[in-house]
Amino acid sequence: MKQHIDQVNHNSDFHNCICGSYPDKFFDWKIIVLFYCAFHYLKALAAKSGIDIGSTHHDIEMNVNPKFQRTDEHTMRIKKTAWENYNSLFCYSQTARYNGIIDAQTFEALKKEDYKRSLNHLKSFSKYIILERQVPITNTIIGIDETQANPKERFESQEVKSTNNN
């Protein structure tokens, strides 16, 4: 678990450096970093649970996505909303990496909007991992950690607010 928490910390630090030095640029890289924070949040939860969910994106989907019925020693289902946030981050990161540039200005504007959405998905996913599933990560992009009082209650109230805002 420690290696994944260390990687979350590393990725969070890198994200903060990019945002601090380039607040209006490199949104594609910011999105990619956010996804890899979520990836290592998920891997830390799996390690905490003693489950090997796999190393490929396909393996992880098969073992974590709540819509699949398979159960074995690699299965670690998470809440549907948590999976949707994780999968959205994955899709935004795929788009940022592999979709072509029409022109630099349009690409940057599109990625800026995708980044805002990605940041919201990471906030929700982080709250699930840290507060509800109690993975001890303190260096986060969104400023929460597992030491907050009544973590499940805070998570549920945030989940209600985000649902009402959509």
N, C-alpha and C positions, 0 to 999 in steps of 0.2 A: 504494500500500500504506500509506503514511504516514497518509492521511486515515482509514483504517479502524483502524489501530493507535491513532491519537489518539481515535477514537470509543470504542474498547474502554476506553481509559484514562478517558475522561470517564464512561462508563457504570459502570465499576468504582468510581470515586470517588463517584458518586451512590449506588450500592448501599451502599457503606460508610457514607455519611452517613445513609441511611434506617435501616440496621441499628443504627448507633450511637445515633441519636436515638429510634428507635421499634422496639426489639427484638421487641416482641410485637404489632405492628400493621402494616398495609399490606402483607400478604403477596402480595396480587394485584400490586401495583406492583413488589415485589421479583422476582417471577416474570417479569414483563414485561422488567425490566432484564436479568435473566439471559439471556433469549432474545436480546435485542438485542446482548449481548456475544457470544453464539455466532454471530449473524448477521454481525457485523463480523469475528470470527475467520475465518469462512468467506470473506468478501469479501477479507480481507487475504491469505489463502492463494491465492485466485484471482488477485489483483493480482500477487503474487509469481510466480505461474506464467504470467502474461501472458494470462490467459483471462478473457473477459467472460462470467460465468455468468448474467447477467441481473439485473434489478432487482425483479421480482415474486417472490412466494413460489412461484408455479407455475413460472416460468422456472427458478428455482434448483432446485426438485425435479427437473424434467426434465433438467437439466444435471449434477446432482451425485449424485442417488440411484443407487446401484450396480445396482439391479434393472432399470433401463432400458437398452436395447441401443443406442440412438441414439448415434452418434459424429460430431461435427463440431467446428468451432473453438470452440464454447461448452461442450463437454463437459469436465468435471473430476470424474471419479469419485473418491470417497473410500471408505474401508473401510466395510463393512456396519455394524459396531458404531458407528463414528463417525456414520454417517447416522442410525442409530436413536437415538443420544443427541441429535443436532440436531433430529430430527423430534419427539421427545418434548418437548423444550423448546418447539418451535413449538406443539404441541398444548396443553401446559399454559398457554402465554401466550394462546392463543385462548380457552381456558376461562376464564382469569382476566379477559379483556376482555369476553367476550360472554355468558357464562352468568349468569343472573339470581341475585339474592340471595333466598334463602328467608327468612332473617332474618339480621341482622348477625352475631350470635354464631356461628351455624352456618356462614355464609360464611367468616368469619375462621378458624374451626377447620379447615374443609376446605382453605382456601388455605394454611394453615400446613403441613399435610401435603404438599400439592402443592409448596410451596416447598422442603421438605426433599428431595423427589425431584428437583426441578429443579436444586437445587444439586449433587446427585450426578451428574446428567447433564452439567451444565456442567463439573464437575471432569474427568470422563472425556473429554469433547469437547476441553477445553482441553489436556489432556495429549497428545492426538492431534495437534492443530494445532501446539502449541509444541514438543513434544519429538520427535515422529516426523516431522512435516512441516517442522519448524524455521522457523516464522514467528517473527521476533524481537519478541515481546511480553513485557514485563517487569512491567507493572503489572496484576496479575491478582487476582481475588477469592480464588483458591485458593492463592496463594503459591508458584507455580513460575515459572521462566523458562528461556529457551533456553540459559543458561550452565551449567546443571547437568551434572555429569560423566556420560558414557555415556547420553545421553538416550534412545536407542532401547531400551537394556537396561532402564532405569528404567521406561519406558512399558510394555514387555512384562511386567515383573514386576507392575506395578500392574494391568494388564489381567487377568492370571491371578488376582490376589487378588480383584478385583471379580467375576469370573466365578464364583469359588468361594463368594462371599458371597451370590449370588443364588439 
